[in-house]
Amino acid sequence: MALRVFYEYPLYTDIVDRFLSDLDDNKHLLMSVAVFQTEPF
């Protein structure tokens, strides 16, 4: 089973804002994936 999580992280500072904002409204998209086994075969 795979679990994918996406979070729109708001950026508040002007310096980081220019380099990391990849969405509208000065937000950065964080993504994470976790894979785990639910049955023993």
Beta strands, then each sheet from edge to edge (+ up, - down):
strand 1: 2-10
strand 2: 27-35
sheet 1: 1+ 2-
end
